[in-house]
Amino acid sequence: HELGHVVDRALVPATTAATLDAGIPRGWGCDDGVTGTCATTAERFAESFWKWASGDIGIGMWLGYKVPPPGPSLDAWGAPLAALGASADRQAGRGDARTATNQGPACSTSPPPSSAASCSPVNQRL
């Protein structure tokens, strides 16, 4: 979730952010004026980013801001983020985005990566 805030602020252009926000349901309720329908755009993005990066629609997540999963599917919602990752890889000379279907160097190196974190779903999708 917190990494989603960083990605949102540092990497996602405003037009892409608006497209992604359109795919995020507004939630339900409005506890203390901050959750569900009252959750800010930044919190909806961060929760949706977490769901997309982890591949978990929220089952294994503390409910936080009560934001339902983005649609029409996690992969469809995150496609613009994957495209940003692919663009960054090309600009850096890596040539491919590390997606769930193309794990790239972060998860296919030999010897194995020095930590399990380097093969996290976030690294596989970005």
FENSULFEN-V529181 format. One record per residue. N is the residue number from 0. RES is the residue in one small letter. OMEGA is omega as a letter, one per 30 degrees, with the letter a starting at -180 (999 if undefined). Layout:
((N,RES,OMEGA) (N,RES,OMEGA))
//
This chain:
((0,h,a) (1,e,l) (2,l,l) (3,g,l) (4,h,l) (5,v,l) (6,v,a) (7,d,a) (8,r,a) (9,a,a) (10,l,a) (11,v,l) (12,p,a) (13,a,a) (14,t,l) (15,t,l) (16,a,l) (17,a,l) (18,t,l) (19,l,a) (20,d,l) (21,a,a) (22,g,a) (23,i,l) (24,p,a) (25,r,l) (26,g,a) (27,w,l) (28,g,l) (29,c,a) (30,d,l) (31,d,l) (32,g,a) (33,v,a) (34,t,l) (35,g,a) (36,t,l) (37,c,l) (38,a,l) (39,t,l) (40,t,a) (41,a,l) (42,e,l) (43,r,l) (44,f,a) (45,a,l) (46,e,l) (47,s,l) (48,f,l) (49,w,a) (50,k,l) (51,w,a) (52,a,a) (53,s,a) (54,g,a) (55,d,a) (56,i,l) (57,g,a) (58,i,a) (59,g,a) (60,m,l) (61,w,a) (62,l,l) (63,g,a) (64,y,l) (65,k,l) (66,v,l) (67,p,l) (68,p,l) (69,p,a) (70,g,g) (71,p,l) (72,s,l) (73,l,a) (74,d,l) (75,a,l) (76,w,a) (77,g,a) (78,a,l) (79,p,l) (80,l,l) (81,a,l) (82,a,l) (83,l,l) (84,g,l) (85,a,l) (86,s,l) (87,a,l) (88,d,l) (89,r,a) (90,q,l) (91,a,l) (92,g,l) (93,r,l) (94,g,l) (95,d,l) (96,a,l) (97,r,a) (98,t,l) (99,a,a) (100,t,l) (101,n,a) (102,q,l) (103,g,a) (104,p,a) (105,a,a) (106,c,a) (107,s,a) (108,t,l) (109,s,g) (110,p,a) (111,p,l) (112,p,a) (113,s,l) (114,s,l) (115,a,a) (116,a,a) (117,s,l) (118,c,l) (119,s,l) (120,p,l) (121,v,l) (122,n,l) (123,q,a) (124,r,a) (125,l,999))
//
